[in-house]
């Protein structure tokens, strides 16, 4: 990092900066305490090197850097998103199923070292550094936030989306009566990944975020590199939120990411659950920037004088999402006219609304129709036959998932539905973990036999 005199200039309130702040403000307002707002105090301007944008009244935090063993994150592997970016898109169809963090605990102090492990020793804390041309410090009216105020963590990679999100959160959080910190995930997939993570941590400090956590994770192989990195990343986010008692983790996904996700889901034929893209709220996670284009976050960083990191994986055509971003969407825009990304995002919103309504209706109908037995659950054939296909298939999936914790594919769901719609005396449908048969006017779901091929089973 280059050295230089601290910058005392304020960020220009350009349209891009204002748009990002407005989007963040809407999310933080929902998380803010209802009974009280932030308390402003008269204080001398921050000294050189003090927290910058959105000074939260908290001394610059040391960076707690830990690994998998430190945060309790087990190596994990599943679905979607770019590899090296902690704010990467969620390319999986299960975006809405993130596990929530544990209940909020005692607020963390500003400086919170984390014990290392033999596998991932704790690095020496990275102290707050004075502002430089690379990380300009902007002095703003100091604001104090109660120590027991809700805490949000920004998932920060140092890229333009997450950096613009971090800057806006640092500005808006104290005004909403909310504490704001950051969590940076070092995937260890690139030669300089530790330096990139430390640079992002310094940026977070210069913005006045506290605490600032750096977590190194081990990325497995299951599901491919993108899926494995995403799983490890979200496990680290969950652990950081549980550790600090954070009320939410803010992700930097934009409208462009949403459009890419919808296109990927369409190409994979993954159904409505994939086509409705990423929700703005999913348990612990919030995505404030889903209505903004990527060009807006890039402009916001430039207007504020930040130099975001460019993840080389985000331009590597080996990744399907990159090919969609660099080739497919531009072709659609060129051939069909501008506004394709916005149209895809609108489609995702509409499909999500319809999907959620149908799921809720299916739950209500299932409560009336389902009969539980010791061996499983049953649904009346006549009721299934009289309902539209969309509801019938949801009822089948709901019965299997709620009773046996099995997720059915569309082909499997349709095979079960044929016991209702194409009945000609056929035998039971055997699927992994579940057996379905038609008997006495009922569709009977029971646990599949597990003794076949199991040498340890009694017999």
C-alpha positions as a Markdown table, in Angstrom:
| # | Residue | x | y | z |
|---|---|---|---|---|
| 1 | Unk | 0.0 | 0.0 | 0.0 |
| 2 | Unk | 1.3 | 3.4 | -0.8 |
| 3 | Unk | 1.9 | 5.9 | 1.9 |
| 4 | Unk | 0.7 | 9.5 | 1.9 |
| 5 | Unk | -0.9 | 12.2 | 3.9 |
| 6 | Unk | -4.5 | 11.6 | 5.1 |
| 7 | Unk | -7.2 | 12.8 | 2.9 |
| 8 | Unk | -9.7 | 15.1 | 4.5 |
| 9 | Unk | -12.1 | 15.5 | 1.5 |
| 10 | Unk | -15.7 | 14.4 | 1.8 |
| 11 | Unk | -17.2 | 11.9 | -0.7 |
| 12 | Unk | -19.1 | 13.6 | -3.4 |
| 13 | Unk | -22.8 | 12.9 | -3.0 |
| 14 | Unk | -23.3 | 11.7 | -6.6 |
| 15 | Unk | -26.3 | 9.9 | -7.9 |
| 16 | Unk | -24.5 | 6.6 | -7.6 |
| 17 | Unk | -23.4 | 7.2 | -4.0 |
| 18 | Unk | -26.9 | 8.3 | -3.1 |
| 19 | Unk | -28.6 | 5.3 | -4.8 |
| 20 | Unk | -26.4 | 2.8 | -2.8 |
| 21 | Unk | -27.0 | 4.6 | 0.5 |
| 22 | Unk | -30.7 | 4.8 | -0.1 |
| 23 | Unk | -30.8 | 1.0 | -0.8 |
| 24 | Unk | -28.8 | 0.3 | 2.4 |
| 25 | Unk | -30.9 | 2.7 | 4.5 |
| 26 | Unk | -34.1 | 0.8 | 3.7 |
| 27 | Unk | -32.6 | -2.5 | 5.0 |
| 28 | Unk | -31.0 | -1.0 | 8.1 |
| 29 | Unk | -34.3 | 0.8 | 9.0 |
| 30 | Unk | -36.0 | -2.6 | 9.3 |
| 31 | Unk | -33.2 | -3.8 | 11.6 |
| 32 | Unk | -33.0 | -0.6 | 13.7 |
| 33 | Unk | -34.4 | -0.5 | 17.3 |
| 34 | Unk | -37.9 | 0.9 | 17.2 |
| 35 | Unk | -37.8 | 2.7 | 20.6 |
| 36 | Unk | -34.9 | 4.9 | 20.0 |
| 37 | Unk | -32.7 | 6.3 | 17.3 |
| 38 | Unk | -29.0 | 7.1 | 17.2 |
| 39 | Unk | -27.6 | 9.8 | 19.5 |
| 40 | Unk | -25.6 | 12.6 | 17.9 |
| 41 | Unk | -23.0 | 14.3 | 20.0 |
| 42 | Unk | -20.8 | 17.3 | 19.6 |
| 43 | Unk | -17.2 | 16.3 | 19.2 |
| 44 | Unk | -14.0 | 17.5 | 17.6 |
| 45 | Unk | -13.4 | 16.3 | 14.1 |
| 46 | Unk | -11.8 | 12.9 | 13.9 |
| 47 | Unk | -8.0 | 12.9 | 13.9 |
| 48 | Unk | -6.0 | 11.8 | 11.0 |
| 49 | Unk | -6.3 | 8.1 | 10.7 |
| 50 | Unk | -9.6 | 7.9 | 12.6 |
| 51 | Unk | -12.5 | 6.0 | 11.2 |
| 52 | Unk | -13.8 | 7.6 | 8.1 |
| 53 | Unk | -17.1 | 7.3 | 6.3 |
| 54 | Unk | -20.0 | 6.9 | 8.7 |
| 55 | Unk | -17.8 | 7.1 | 11.9 |
| 56 | Unk | -19.6 | 4.9 | 14.3 |
| 57 | Unk | -18.0 | 6.3 | 17.4 |
| 58 | Unk | -16.0 | 3.1 | 17.9 |
| 59 | Unk | -12.2 | 3.1 | 17.9 |
| 60 | Unk | -10.5 | 1.5 | 15.0 |
| 61 | Unk | -10.8 | -2.2 | 15.4 |
| 62 | Unk | -8.0 | -4.7 | 15.2 |
| 63 | Unk | -8.6 | -7.3 | 12.6 |
| 64 | Unk | -9.3 | -10.7 | 14.1 |
| 65 | Unk | -8.0 | -13.2 | 11.6 |
| 66 | Unk | -8.8 | -16.8 | 12.0 |
| 67 | Unk | -9.4 | -20.0 | 10.0 |
| 68 | Unk | -11.8 | -22.8 | 9.9 |
| 69 | Unk | -10.9 | -24.0 | 13.4 |
| 70 | Unk | -11.2 | -20.5 | 14.9 |
| 71 | Unk | -14.8 | -19.8 | 13.8 |
| 72 | Unk | -16.1 | -23.4 | 14.1 |
| 73 | Unk | -16.5 | -23.6 | 10.3 |
| 74 | Unk | -16.2 | -27.1 | 8.9 |
| 75 | Unk | -15.1 | -27.5 | 5.3 |
| 76 | Unk | -18.2 | -27.8 | 3.3 |
| 77 | Unk | -19.3 | -28.0 | -0.3 |
| 78 | Unk | -22.4 | -27.1 | -2.3 |
| 79 | Unk | -23.7 | -24.8 | -4.9 |
| 80 | Unk | -23.1 | -21.7 | -7.0 |
| 81 | Unk | -21.4 | -18.3 | -7.2 |
| 82 | Unk | -18.0 | -17.0 | -8.2 |
| 83 | Unk | -15.0 | -18.5 | -6.3 |
| 84 | Unk | -13.0 | -15.7 | -4.9 |
| 85 | Unk | -15.6 | -13.0 | -4.1 |
| 86 | Unk | -17.3 | -13.0 | -0.7 |
| 87 | Unk | -20.2 | -11.2 | -2.2 |
| 88 | Unk | -20.5 | -13.6 | -5.1 |
| 89 | Unk | -23.8 | -14.5 | -6.8 |
| 90 | Unk | -25.8 | -17.4 | -5.5 |
| 91 | Unk | -26.2 | -19.6 | -8.5 |
| 92 | Unk | -27.9 | -22.5 | -6.7 |
| 93 | Unk | -31.6 | -23.0 | -6.7 |
| 94 | Unk | -31.7 | -23.3 | -2.9 |
| 95 | Unk | -30.9 | -19.6 | -2.2 |
| 96 | Unk | -33.7 | -19.2 | 0.2 |
| 97 | Unk | -32.6 | -22.0 | 2.6 |
| 98 | Unk | -29.7 | -20.4 | 4.4 |
| 99 | Unk | -29.5 | -21.4 | 8.0 |
| 100 | Unk | -29.9 | -18.5 | 10.4 |
| 101 | Unk | -27.2 | -17.7 | 12.9 |
| 102 | Unk | -27.6 | -18.4 | 16.5 |
| 103 | Unk | -29.5 | -16.0 | 18.8 |
| 104 | Unk | -27.8 | -12.7 | 19.4 |
| 105 | Unk | -25.3 | -12.8 | 22.2 |
| 106 | Unk | -23.4 | -10.2 | 24.2 |
| 107 | Unk | -22.1 | -7.5 | 21.9 |
| 108 | Unk | -18.5 | -8.0 | 20.9 |
| 109 | Unk | -15.9 | -5.4 | 22.0 |
| 110 | Unk | -14.2 | -3.4 | 19.3 |
| 111 | Unk | -11.0 | -5.4 | 19.7 |
| 112 | Unk | -11.6 | -9.1 | 19.8 |
| 113 | Unk | -8.6 | -11.4 | 19.1 |
| 114 | Unk | -9.5 | -14.9 | 18.1 |
| 115 | Unk | -7.4 | -17.9 | 19.1 |
| 116 | Unk | -5.7 | -19.6 | 16.3 |
| 117 | Unk | -5.4 | -23.3 | 15.5 |
| 118 | Unk | -2.5 | -25.5 | 14.4 |
| 119 | Unk | -4.1 | -25.7 | 10.9 |
| 120 | Unk | -4.8 | -22.0 | 10.6 |
| 121 | Unk | -2.7 | -20.0 | 13.1 |
| 122 | Unk | -3.9 | -16.6 | 14.0 |
| 123 | Unk | -2.1 | -13.8 | 12.2 |
| 124 | Unk | -1.0 | -10.7 | 14.1 |
| 125 | Unk | -3.8 | -8.2 | 14.2 |
| 126 | Unk | -3.7 | -5.7 | 11.4 |
| 127 | Unk | -3.9 | -2.3 | 13.1 |
| 128 | Unk | -5.8 | 0.7 | 11.7 |
| 129 | Unk | -3.7 | 2.7 | 9.4 |
| 130 | Unk | -3.8 | 6.4 | 8.5 |
| 131 | Unk | -5.7 | 7.3 | 5.3 |
| 132 | Unk | -3.8 | 7.2 | 2.1 |
| 133 | Unk | -4.8 | 7.9 | -1.5 |
| 134 | Unk | -5.6 | 4.2 | -1.8 |
| 135 | Unk | -8.0 | 4.3 | 1.2 |
| 136 | Unk | -9.2 | 7.8 | 1.6 |
| 137 | Unk | -10.7 | 8.8 | 4.9 |
| 138 | Unk | -13.8 | 11.0 | 4.8 |
| 139 | Unk | -14.7 | 13.0 | 8.0 |
| 140 | Unk | -18.3 | 13.1 | 8.8 |
| 141 | Unk | -20.4 | 14.2 | 11.8 |
| 142 | Unk | -19.5 | 11.7 | 14.6 |
| 143 | Unk | -22.4 | 9.6 | 15.9 |
| 144 | Unk | -22.5 | 7.3 | 18.9 |
| 145 | Unk | -24.4 | 4.1 | 18.8 |
| 146 | Unk | -25.4 | 2.2 | 22.0 |
| 147 | Unk | -23.2 | -0.8 | 22.7 |
| 148 | Unk | -26.3 | -3.1 | 22.7 |
| 149 | Unk | -27.6 | -1.9 | 19.3 |
| 150 | Unk | -28.1 | -4.5 | 16.6 |
| 151 | Unk | -25.0 | -5.5 | 14.7 |
| 152 | Unk | -24.8 | -6.1 | 11.0 |
| 153 | Unk | -21.8 | -7.6 | 9.2 |
| 154 | Unk | -21.0 | -6.6 | 5.6 |
| 155 | Unk | -19.6 | -9.5 | 3.5 |
| 156 | Unk | -16.6 | -7.7 | 2.1 |
| 157 | Unk | -14.3 | -9.0 | -0.7 |
| 158 | Unk | -12.9 | -5.6 | -1.7 |
| 159 | Unk | -14.6 | -5.8 | -5.1 |
| 160 | Unk | -16.8 | -2.9 | -6.2 |
| 161 | Unk | -20.1 | -4.3 | -5.2 |
| 162 | Unk | -19.2 | -5.2 | -1.6 |
| 163 | Unk | -17.0 | -2.1 | -1.2 |
| 164 | Unk | -19.8 | 0.2 | -2.2 |
| 165 | Unk | -22.1 | -1.7 | 0.1 |
| 166 | Unk | -19.5 | -1.4 | 3.0 |
| 167 | Unk | -19.1 | 2.4 | 2.5 |
| 168 | Unk | -22.9 | 3.0 | 2.4 |
| 169 | Unk | -23.4 | 0.8 | 5.5 |
| 170 | Unk | -20.7 | 2.6 | 7.4 |
| 171 | Unk | -22.4 | 5.9 | 6.6 |
| 172 | Unk | -26.0 | 4.8 | 7.2 |
| 173 | Unk | -25.7 | 2.4 | 10.2 |
| 174 | Unk | -25.0 | 4.9 | 12.9 |
| 175 | Unk | -27.8 | 7.1 | 11.6 |
| 176 | Unk | -30.1 | 4.2 | 11.9 |
| 177 | Unk | -28.9 | 3.2 | 15.4 |
| 178 | Unk | -27.2 | 0.1 | 14.2 |
| 179 | Unk | -23.6 | -1.1 | 14.7 |
| 180 | Unk | -21.8 | -2.2 | 11.5 |
| 181 | Unk | -18.8 | -4.5 | 11.1 |
| 182 | Unk | -17.4 | -6.6 | 8.2 |
| 183 | Unk | -16.4 | -10.2 | 7.6 |
| 184 | Unk | -13.8 | -11.0 | 4.9 |
| 185 | Unk | -13.4 | -14.6 | 3.7 |
| 186 | Unk | -10.0 | -15.7 | 2.4 |
| 187 | Unk | -10.6 | -18.8 | 0.2 |
| 188 | Unk | -6.9 | -19.5 | -0.2 |
| 189 | Unk | -7.5 | -20.2 | -3.9 |
| 190 | Unk | -5.1 | -17.5 | -5.3 |
| 191 | Unk | -1.5 | -16.9 | -4.6 |
| 192 | Unk | -2.1 | -13.5 | -3.0 |
| 193 | Unk | -5.4 | -14.3 | -1.3 |
| 194 | Unk | -4.2 | -13.4 | 2.2 |
| 195 | Unk | -2.9 | -9.9 | 0.9 |
| 196 | Unk | -6.3 | -9.3 | -0.8 |
| 197 | Unk | -8.1 | -10.2 | 2.4 |
| 198 | Unk | -5.9 | -7.9 | 4.5 |
| 199 | Unk | -6.4 | -5.1 | 2.1 |
| 200 | Unk | -10.2 | -5.4 | 2.3 |
| 201 | Unk | -9.8 | -5.4 | 6.1 |
| 202 | Unk | -7.9 | -2.2 | 6.0 |
| 203 | Unk | -10.6 | -0.7 | 3.8 |
| 204 | Unk | -13.2 | -1.7 | 6.3 |
| 205 | Unk | -11.2 | -0.1 | 9.1 |
| 206 | Unk | -10.8 | 3.1 | 7.2 |
| 207 | Unk | -14.6 | 3.2 | 6.8 |
| 208 | Unk | -15.0 | 2.9 | 10.6 |
| 209 | Unk | -16.5 | -0.6 | 10.6 |
| 210 | Unk | -16.1 | -2.7 | 13.7 |
| 211 | Unk | -15.5 | -5.5 | 14.3 |
| 212 | Unk | -13.6 | -6.5 | 11.2 |
| 213 | Unk | -13.2 | -10.3 | 10.9 |
| 214 | Unk | -11.0 | -12.1 | 8.5 |
| 215 | Unk | -11.7 | -15.8 | 8.1 |
| 216 | Unk | -9.6 | -18.3 | 6.1 |
| 217 | Unk | -11.5 | -21.3 | 4.9 |
| 218 | Unk | -10.7 | -24.6 | 3.3 |
| 219 | Unk | -12.5 | -25.1 | 0.0 |
| 220 | Unk | -13.5 | -28.7 | -0.8 |
| 221 | Unk | -14.2 | -30.3 | -4.2 |
| 222 | Unk | -17.8 | -31.5 | -4.0 |
| 223 | Unk | -20.0 | -29.9 | -6.6 |
| 224 | Unk | -17.1 | -28.2 | -8.4 |
| 225 | Unk | -15.0 | -25.2 | -7.4 |
| 226 | Unk | -17.7 | -22.6 | -7.5 |
| 227 | Unk | -20.1 | -24.6 | -5.4 |
| 228 | Unk | -17.4 | -25.7 | -2.9 |
| 229 | Unk | -16.2 | -22.1 | -2.5 |
| 230 | Unk | -19.7 | -20.8 | -2.0 |
| 231 | Unk | -20.5 | -23.4 | 0.7 |
| 232 | Unk | -17.3 | -22.7 | 2.6 |
| 233 | Unk | -17.9 | -18.9 | 2.3 |
| 234 | Unk | -21.5 | -19.1 | 3.7 |
| 235 | Unk | -20.4 | -21.4 | 6.5 |
| 236 | Unk | -17.9 | -18.7 | 7.5 |
| 237 | Unk | -20.5 | -16.0 | 7.3 |
| 238 | Unk | -22.9 | -18.1 | 9.5 |
| 239 | Unk | -20.1 | -18.7 | 12.1 |
| 240 | Unk | -19.0 | -15.1 | 12.2 |
| 241 | Unk | -22.6 | -14.0 | 12.7 |
| 242 | Unk | -23.2 | -16.5 | 15.5 |
| 243 | Unk | -19.9 | -15.5 | 17.1 |
| 244 | Unk | -20.6 | -11.8 | 17.1 |
| 245 | Unk | -24.4 | -12.0 | 17.7 |
| 246 | Unk | -25.0 | -10.2 | 14.4 |
| 247 | Unk | -28.6 | -9.6 | 13.4 |
| 248 | Unk | -27.9 | -9.8 | 9.7 |
| 249 | Unk | -25.1 | -10.3 | 7.1 |
| 250 | Unk | -25.3 | -7.9 | 4.1 |
| 251 | Unk | -24.4 | -9.3 | 0.7 |
| 252 | Unk | -23.4 | -7.2 | -2.3 |
| 253 | Unk | -25.5 | -9.0 | -5.0 |
| 254 | Unk | -26.7 | -6.6 | -7.7 |
| 255 | Unk | -29.5 | -6.7 | -10.3 |
| 256 | Unk | -26.9 | -8.0 | -12.8 |
| 257 | Unk | -26.2 | -10.9 | -10.5 |
| 258 | Unk | -29.9 | -11.6 | -10.3 |
| 259 | Unk | -30.3 | -11.6 | -14.1 |
| 260 | Unk | -27.4 | -14.0 | -14.4 |
| 261 | Unk | -28.9 | -16.3 | -11.8 |
| 262 | Unk | -32.3 | -16.4 | -13.6 |
| 263 | Unk | -30.6 | -17.1 | -16.9 |
| 264 | Unk | -28.6 | -20.0 | -15.3 |
| 265 | Unk | -31.7 | -21.4 | -13.7 |
| 266 | Unk | -33.6 | -21.2 | -17.0 |
| 267 | Unk | -30.8 | -23.0 | -18.9 |
| 268 | Unk | -30.7 | -25.8 | -16.2 |
| 269 | Unk | -34.5 | -26.2 | -16.2 |
| 270 | Unk | -34.5 | -26.0 | -12.4 |
| 271 | Unk | -38.1 | -24.9 | -12.0 |
| 272 | Unk | -39.6 | -21.9 | -10.3 |
| 273 | Unk | -37.4 | -22.2 | -7.2 |
| 274 | Unk | -34.4 | -21.4 | -9.4 |
| 275 | Unk | -36.1 | -18.9 | -11.7 |
| 276 | Unk | -37.2 | -16.7 | -8.9 |
| 277 | Unk | -33.5 | -16.0 | -8.3 |
| 278 | Unk | -32.1 | -14.6 | -5.0 |
| 279 | Unk | -34.5 | -13.2 | -2.4 |
| 280 | Unk | -33.7 | -9.8 | -0.9 |
| 281 | Unk | -34.1 | -11.4 | 2.5 |
| 282 | Unk | -33.3 | -15.0 | 3.3 |
| 283 | Unk | -33.0 | -15.8 | 7.0 |
| 284 | Unk | -29.8 | -14.1 | 8.3 |
| 285 | Unk | -29.0 | -12.6 | 4.9 |
| 286 | Unk | -29.9 | -9.3 | 3.3 |
| 287 | Unk | -29.2 | -8.2 | -0.2 |
| 288 | Unk | -29.7 | -4.4 | -0.3 |
| 289 | Unk | -28.4 | -3.8 | -3.8 |
| 290 | Unk | -30.6 | -6.3 | -5.8 |
| 291 | Unk | -32.4 | -3.4 | -7.5 |
| 292 | Unk | -29.1 | -1.6 | -8.6 |
| 293 | Unk | -27.0 | -2.3 | -11.6 |
| 294 | Unk | -23.3 | -3.2 | -11.2 |
| 295 | Unk | -22.4 | 0.0 | -13.0 |
| 296 | Unk | -23.9 | 1.9 | -10.1 |
| 297 | Unk | -21.6 | 0.3 | -7.5 |
| 298 | Unk | -18.6 | 0.8 | -9.7 |
| 299 | Unk | -19.5 | 4.5 | -10.1 |
| 300 | Unk | -20.1 | 4.8 | -6.4 |
| 301 | Unk | -16.6 | 3.5 | -5.6 |
| 302 | Unk | -15.0 | 5.8 | -8.2 |
| 303 | Unk | -17.0 | 8.8 | -6.9 |
| 304 | Unk | -15.9 | 8.1 | -3.3 |
| 305 | Unk | -12.2 | 7.7 | -4.3 |
| 306 | Unk | -12.0 | 3.9 | -3.6 |
| 307 | Unk | -9.9 | 1.5 | -5.6 |
| 308 | Unk | -11.8 | -1.8 | -5.6 |
| 309 | Unk | -10.1 | -5.1 | -6.1 |
| 310 | Unk | -10.8 | -7.0 | -9.3 |
| 311 | Unk | -11.2 | -10.7 | -8.8 |
| 312 | Unk | -9.5 | -12.5 | -11.7 |
| 313 | Unk | -12.0 | -15.4 | -11.3 |
| 314 | Unk | -14.8 | -13.0 | -12.2 |
| 315 | Unk | -13.4 | -12.7 | -15.8 |
| 316 | Unk | -12.3 | -16.4 | -16.2 |
| 317 | Unk | -14.4 | -18.0 | -18.9 |
| 318 | Unk | -13.9 | -21.4 | -17.3 |
| 319 | Unk | -16.9 | -20.4 | -15.1 |
| 320 | Unk | -20.4 | -20.7 | -16.5 |
| 321 | Unk | -21.5 | -17.5 | -14.7 |
| 322 | Unk | -18.7 | -15.5 | -16.3 |
| 323 | Unk | -19.7 | -16.7 | -19.8 |
| 324 | Unk | -23.3 | -15.6 | -19.1 |
| 325 | Unk | -22.0 | -12.3 | -17.9 |
| 326 | Unk | -19.5 | -11.6 | -20.6 |
| 327 | Unk | -21.3 | -13.2 | -23.6 |
| 328 | Unk | -24.9 | -14.3 | -23.1 |
| 329 | Unk | -26.3 | -11.2 | -21.6 |
| 330 | Unk | -24.5 | -8.8 | -23.9 |
| 331 | Unk | -25.9 | -10.8 | -26.9 |
| 332 | Unk | -29.4 | -10.6 | -25.5 |
| 333 | Unk | -29.1 | -6.8 | -25.0 |
| 334 | Unk | -27.7 | -6.3 | -28.5 |
| 335 | Unk | -30.3 | -8.5 | -30.2 |
| 336 | Unk | -33.4 | -7.7 | -28.1 |
| 337 | Unk | -32.6 | -4.2 | -27.0 |
| 338 | Unk | -31.7 | -2.7 | -23.7 |
| 339 | Unk | -33.5 | -3.6 | -20.5 |
| 340 | Unk | -33.0 | -7.4 | -20.6 |
| 341 | Unk | -31.4 | -7.6 | -17.2 |
| 342 | Unk | -34.1 | -5.5 | -15.6 |
| 343 | Unk | -36.8 | -7.7 | -17.3 |
| 344 | Unk | -35.2 | -10.8 | -16.0 |
| 345 | Unk | -35.0 | -9.4 | -12.5 |
| 346 | Unk | -38.7 | -8.4 | -12.7 |
| 347 | Unk | -39.5 | -11.9 | -13.8 |
| 348 | Unk | -37.7 | -13.3 | -10.8 |
| 349 | Unk | -39.7 | -11.0 | -8.4 |
| 350 | Unk | -43.0 | -12.1 | -10.0 |
| 351 | Unk | -42.2 | -15.8 | -10.0 |
| 352 | Unk | -41.0 | -15.6 | -6.3 |
| 353 | Unk | -44.3 | -14.0 | -5.3 |
| 354 | Unk | -46.3 | -16.7 | -7.1 |
| 355 | Unk | -44.1 | -19.5 | -5.8 |
| 356 | Unk | -44.3 | -18.3 | -2.2 |
| 357 | Unk | -48.1 | -17.9 | -2.5 |
| 358 | Unk | -48.5 | -21.4 | -3.9 |
| 359 | Unk | -46.2 | -22.9 | -1.3 |
| 360 | Unk | -48.2 | -21.3 | 1.5 |
| 361 | Unk | -51.5 | -22.5 | 0.0 |
| 362 | Unk | -50.1 | -26.0 | -0.3 |
| 363 | Unk | -49.2 | -26.0 | 3.4 |
| 364 | Unk | -52.7 | -24.9 | 4.3 |
| 365 | Unk | -54.2 | -27.6 | 2.1 |
| 366 | Unk | -51.8 | -30.3 | 3.5 |
| 367 | Unk | -52.9 | -29.5 | 7.0 |
| 368 | Unk | -56.4 | -30.4 | 6.1 |
| 369 | Unk | -55.7 | -33.4 | 3.9 |
| 370 | Unk | -52.7 | -35.2 | 5.4 |
| 371 | Unk | -53.2 | -38.1 | 7.7 |
| 372 | Unk | -50.2 | -39.1 | 9.8 |
| 373 | Unk | -49.5 | -42.7 | 10.7 |
| 374 | Unk | -46.6 | -44.4 | 12.5 |
| 375 | Unk | -45.1 | -45.6 | 9.3 |
| 376 | Unk | -45.5 | -42.3 | 7.4 |
| 377 | Unk | -48.2 | -40.1 | 5.9 |
| 378 | Unk | -51.0 | -40.3 | 3.4 |
| 379 | Unk | -53.0 | -38.0 | 1.1 |
| 380 | Unk | -56.4 | -38.7 | -0.4 |
| 381 | Unk | -56.3 | -39.5 | -4.1 |
| 382 | Unk | -59.6 | -37.8 | -4.9 |
| 383 | Unk | -58.4 | -34.5 | -3.4 |
| 384 | Unk | -55.1 | -34.7 | -5.3 |
| 385 | Unk | -56.9 | -35.4 | -8.5 |
| 386 | Unk | -59.2 | -32.5 | -8.1 |
| 387 | Unk | -56.5 | -29.9 | -7.6 |
| 388 | Unk | -54.4 | -28.3 | -10.4 |
| 389 | Unk | -51.1 | -29.9 | -11.3 |
| 390 | Unk | -49.1 | -27.1 | -9.7 |
| 391 | Unk | -50.8 | -27.6 | -6.3 |
| 392 | Unk | -50.9 | -31.4 | -6.6 |
| 393 | Unk | -47.2 | -31.6 | -7.2 |
| 394 | Unk | -46.4 | -29.2 | -4.3 |
| 395 | Unk | -48.5 | -31.4 | -2.0 |
| 396 | Unk | -46.5 | -34.4 | -3.0 |
| 397 | Unk | -43.1 | -32.7 | -2.6 |
| 398 | Unk | -44.3 | -31.2 | 0.8 |
| 399 | Unk | -45.4 | -34.6 | 2.1 |
| 400 | Unk | -42.0 | -36.2 | 1.2 |
| 401 | Unk | -39.8 | -33.3 | 2.4 |
| 402 | Unk | -41.6 | -32.7 | 5.7 |
| 403 | Unk | -41.9 | -36.4 | 6.7 |
| 404 | Unk | -38.8 | -37.9 | 5.2 |
| 405 | Unk | -36.5 | -34.9 | 4.6 |
| 406 | Unk | -36.0 | -35.9 | 1.0 |
| 407 | Unk | -36.0 | -33.4 | -1.8 |
| 408 | Unk | -37.7 | -34.7 | -5.0 |
| 409 | Unk | -36.7 | -33.8 | -8.5 |
| 410 | Unk | -39.4 | -32.9 | -11.0 |
| 411 | Unk | -39.1 | -36.3 | -12.7 |
| 412 | Unk | -39.6 | -38.1 | -9.3 |
| 413 | Unk | -42.5 | -35.9 | -8.4 |
| 414 | Unk | -44.3 | -36.7 | -11.7 |
| 415 | Unk | -43.7 | -40.4 | -11.3 |
| 416 | Unk | -45.5 | -40.3 | -8.0 |
| 417 | Unk | -48.2 | -38.1 | -9.5 |
| 418 | Unk | -48.9 | -40.8 | -12.1 |
| 419 | Unk | -50.4 | -42.9 | -9.3 |
| 420 | Unk | -53.1 | -40.2 | -9.3 |
| 421 | Unk | -53.4 | -39.0 | -12.9 |
| 422 | Unk | -52.5 | -42.2 | -14.8 |
| 423 | Unk | -53.6 | -45.0 | -12.5 |
| 424 | Unk | -53.9 | -48.5 | -14.0 |
| 425 | Unk | -53.1 | -50.7 | -11.1 |
| 426 | Unk | -49.3 | -50.1 | -11.1 |
| 427 | Unk | -47.2 | -51.0 | -8.1 |
| 428 | Unk | -45.4 | -48.7 | -5.6 |
| 429 | Unk | -42.9 | -46.1 | -6.6 |
| 430 | Unk | -39.6 | -46.7 | -4.9 |
| 431 | Unk | -37.3 | -43.6 | -4.5 |
| 432 | Unk | -34.3 | -43.0 | -2.3 |
| 433 | Unk | -35.6 | -42.8 | 1.2 |
| 434 | Unk | -39.3 | -43.1 | 0.4 |
| 435 | Unk | -41.8 | -45.6 | -0.9 |
| 436 | Unk | -45.2 | -44.4 | -2.3 |
| 437 | Unk | -48.2 | -46.6 | -3.2 |
| 438 | Unk | -51.8 | -46.1 | -3.9 |
| 439 | Unk | -54.0 | -48.1 | -1.4 |
| 440 | Unk | -57.7 | -47.8 | -0.5 |
| 441 | Unk | -58.1 | -44.4 | -2.1 |
| 442 | Unk | -55.0 | -43.0 | -0.4 |
| 443 | Unk | -51.5 | -42.1 | -1.6 |
| 444 | Unk | -49.4 | -43.7 | 1.1 |
| 445 | Unk | -45.9 | -42.4 | 1.8 |
| 446 | Unk | -43.6 | -44.6 | 3.9 |
| 447 | Unk | -39.9 | -44.9 | 4.7 |
| 448 | Unk | -38.1 | -47.0 | 2.1 |
| 449 | Unk | -36.5 | -50.2 | 3.2 |
| 450 | Unk | -32.8 | -49.7 | 4.0 |
| 451 | Unk | -31.7 | -53.3 | 4.6 |
| 452 | Unk | -31.0 | -54.1 | 1.0 |
| 453 | Unk | -27.3 | -54.1 | 0.2 |
| 454 | Unk | -26.5 | -53.1 | 3.8 |
| 455 | Unk | -24.1 | -55.7 | 5.4 |
| 456 | Unk | -24.6 | -54.1 | 8.8 |
| 457 | Unk | -28.4 | -54.5 | 8.8 |
| 458 | Unk | -30.0 | -57.2 | 10.8 |
| 459 | Unk | -31.4 | -60.1 | 8.9 |
